[in-house]
Amino acid sequence: MTDGTPTRARRFADIVVPAAERAGYTGHGAKARFARDTGMTESSVTRLWQGKALPEARFYEAIAQVTGIPLGTLLVQGGVLSHEALQSLSETDRTQVGSGLTPEQAADRLGLKDEVGRQMFYATFERLKRLEDNPSARADADHGGTAAQL
């Protein structure tokens, strides 16, 4: 960008790379280990670390887990979601759950226009649905889960 404002990919890298290094992803093979632990390809990790590209939304949760960054913090500070959009997700009236809204309709109502943000919303929705459908998976999840981190 010509005005000196970092791109979203650069902002995301500026959050993830130092946290990954603090989590032990340093030295020879660091990117390969990060790729293995997140499910990403090494080339995607390289582009992420260089601030050239955002990862696919399906990897955000794994990135948050391996870096120790709460998912909500990662998304807001990394420039994927605005604080307001994240707050809207956190404060959504629970009576609307099961109201027949599709994830796409919910994203529209929340005003999520950015495709990356929408994909992250869909991935979060699917994860929460899996946890609801499989109570034993909750024991495997972090204490407090995604909702507490948001």
C-alpha positions in Angstrom: 0.0 0.0 0.0 1.3 3.4 -0.8 0.1 5.2 2.4 2.3 3.0 4.7 -0.7 1.1 6.1 0.3 -2.5 6.3 -1.8 -5.0 4.4 -4.0 -7.5 6.2 -1.5 -10.2 5.3 1.4 -8.1 6.8 -0.7 -7.4 10.0 -1.5 -11.1 10.3 2.2 -12.1 10.0 3.2 -9.4 12.5 0.9 -11.1 15.0 1.6 -14.8 14.2 5.4 -14.9 13.5 6.6 -13.5 16.9 4.0 -15.7 18.7 5.1 -18.8 16.7 8.7 -18.0 17.6 7.8 -17.7 21.3 6.0 -21.1 21.0 9.3 -22.7 19.8 9.0 -22.5 16.0 12.6 -21.3 15.5 15.6 -22.5 13.7 16.0 -25.0 10.9 12.7 -26.7 10.1 10.5 -24.2 12.0 8.2 -23.5 9.1 7.9 -27.3 8.3 7.0 -28.0 12.0 4.5 -25.1 11.9 3.0 -26.4 8.7 2.7 -29.9 10.1 1.1 -28.7 13.4 -1.4 -26.5 11.6 -2.2 -28.6 8.6 -0.9 -25.9 6.2 1.5 -26.5 3.3 5.0 -25.3 3.8 4.6 -22.9 0.9 1.5 -21.4 2.5 3.5 -21.0 5.8 6.3 -19.2 3.9 3.8 -16.8 2.3 2.2 -16.2 5.7 5.5 -15.5 7.5 6.6 -13.2 4.7 3.3 -11.2 5.1 2.4 -11.9 1.5 -0.8 -13.9 2.0 -3.4 -14.8 4.6 -4.0 -18.4 5.3 -7.3 -20.1 4.4 -9.9 -19.5 7.1 -9.9 -23.2 8.0 -6.4 -22.9 9.5 -7.1 -20.0 11.9 -8.1 -22.1 14.8 -5.0 -24.3 14.4 -2.8 -21.2 14.1 -4.4 -19.8 17.3 -3.8 -23.1 19.1 -0.1 -23.6 18.2 0.8 -19.9 18.8 -1.2 -19.5 22.0 -3.0 -16.5 20.7 -6.7 -16.5 21.6 -8.7 -16.9 18.4 -10.6 -13.6 18.8 -7.3 -11.7 19.3 -5.8 -13.3 16.3 -8.7 -12.4 14.1 -9.0 -8.8 15.3 -5.4 -7.9 15.7 -4.6 -9.8 12.5 -7.1 -7.6 10.6 -9.4 -10.5 9.6 -12.5 -9.3 11.6 -13.3 -5.9 13.1 -13.7 -5.7 16.9 -17.3 -4.8 16.3 -18.0 -7.9 14.1 -16.3 -10.1 16.7 -18.3 -8.4 19.5 -21.5 -9.0 17.5 -20.7 -12.7 17.2 -20.0 -12.9 21.0 -23.2 -11.1 21.9 -25.6 -12.8 19.5 -28.8 -13.6 21.2 -28.7 -17.3 22.0 -32.5 -17.5 21.3 -31.6 -17.1 17.7 -29.7 -20.4 17.7 -31.8 -22.9 15.9 -34.0 -20.1 14.4 -33.5 -21.5 10.9 -30.9 -18.9 9.9 -28.3 -20.3 7.6 -24.6 -19.4 8.3 -24.7 -17.3 5.2 -27.8 -15.4 6.4 -26.2 -14.9 9.8 -23.1 -13.5 8.2 -25.2 -11.1 6.1 -27.1 -9.9 9.2 -23.8 -9.3 11.0 -22.6 -7.3 8.1 -19.7 -9.5 7.2 -18.8 -8.6 3.6 -15.1 -9.6 3.5 -14.8 -13.2 2.1 -12.1 -14.1 4.5 -14.1 -13.0 7.5 -17.1 -14.9 6.1 -15.1 -18.1 5.7 -13.8 -17.7 9.3 -17.3 -17.2 10.5 -18.5 -20.4 8.7 -15.5 -22.4 10.1 -16.3 -21.2 13.6 -19.9 -22.1 13.2 -19.1 -25.6 11.9 -16.7 -26.2 14.9 -19.3 -25.1 17.4 -21.9 -27.3 15.7 -19.5 -30.3 16.0 -18.9 -29.6 19.7 -22.7 -29.4 20.3 -23.3 -32.6 18.3 -20.5 -34.5 20.1 -20.3 -33.6 23.8 -17.2 -35.9 24.3 -15.3 -33.6 21.9 -15.8 -30.8 24.5 -13.5 -32.6 26.9 -10.8 -32.5 24.2 -11.2 -28.8 23.5 -9.3 -26.2 25.4 -10.9 -25.3 28.8 -13.2 -22.4 28.1 -13.3 -23.2 24.4 -13.6 -20.8 21.5 -16.4 -18.8 23.0 -14.4 -17.9 26.1 -11.4 -17.0 23.9 -13.6 -14.7 21.8 
